[in-house]
């Protein structure tokens, strides 16, 4: 019998017990071989499944890079099995690195600032018989430590900073618990201020408050500026017909929002005389004001900008794209819940600090 041992073909002895009628490979345990794979082979195969479609990874990239020749189904089974192991261990409260205290960057006032973000993104799903079914929304949660923004400069390229991610199909409470564990592991309690950035979705603020509860000295919630601007744009689309004037007006409102904050902009928008406008314009105006009023406590952008804080949820949005979208939303792809969470958790581990992926495989090799 042969097995995959890196790029080496290993001939292993096989013994058959006539009494119990079971086969036995005596060298499997010392070499930590599971399902004909060493831990090293499992890591390489699952890494390929994380990065590329299973078929392409199995038949194109994997043999060229490593010399391993395995089937598409083997790449899928290995990747999903490892991803499920990561998901189960995280659900049990495990983090894959020793606890440490990040060197939280300081804002313009000298305070140490930590950031939390949480969002969901859609993934196409497949039914039991291969049929297309309604999509599901896996969560993506991130704790990160970005370098501070200098309000006097525009920097196109800034260091990424530390970050840890969790992701998968689960309840809001469950993703919050997993994110909280990562926050504890990186010393969130050492930060002076915790910034909770989100798009205003139902339950997100309370979830992030529970994540930081008991650790944070101060929690400040910020509405993602780009979601606020999108609501302004949607209203302008029905309110102003001329494209140039519409663009200029939205720019003016956004500038006002940054310079004077949400309360001031709400007052300005409330003063608009729409008595001669259509019912659709008035209805969209009402919707926009309701959204802004419900989030005005998170729209003190002049203070946020002066402090050098992030005002956009770009980190979690990019994480949704890199963790979920880049791998699970390819042409014609559909997933079952099992594979969705397995791939999301494994990609979240891979996209976090490098040490988490390394430490996971060290612990996997010891089991």
Beta strands, then each sheet from edge to edge (+ up, - down):
strand 1: 2-5
strand 2: 8-11
strand 3: 15-16
strand 4: 23-24
strand 5: 113-126
strand 6: 132-145
strand 7: 162-168
strand 8: 193-198
strand 9: 219-223
sheet 1: 1+ 2-
sheet 2: 3+ 4-
sheet 3: 7+ 6- 5+ 8+ 9+
end
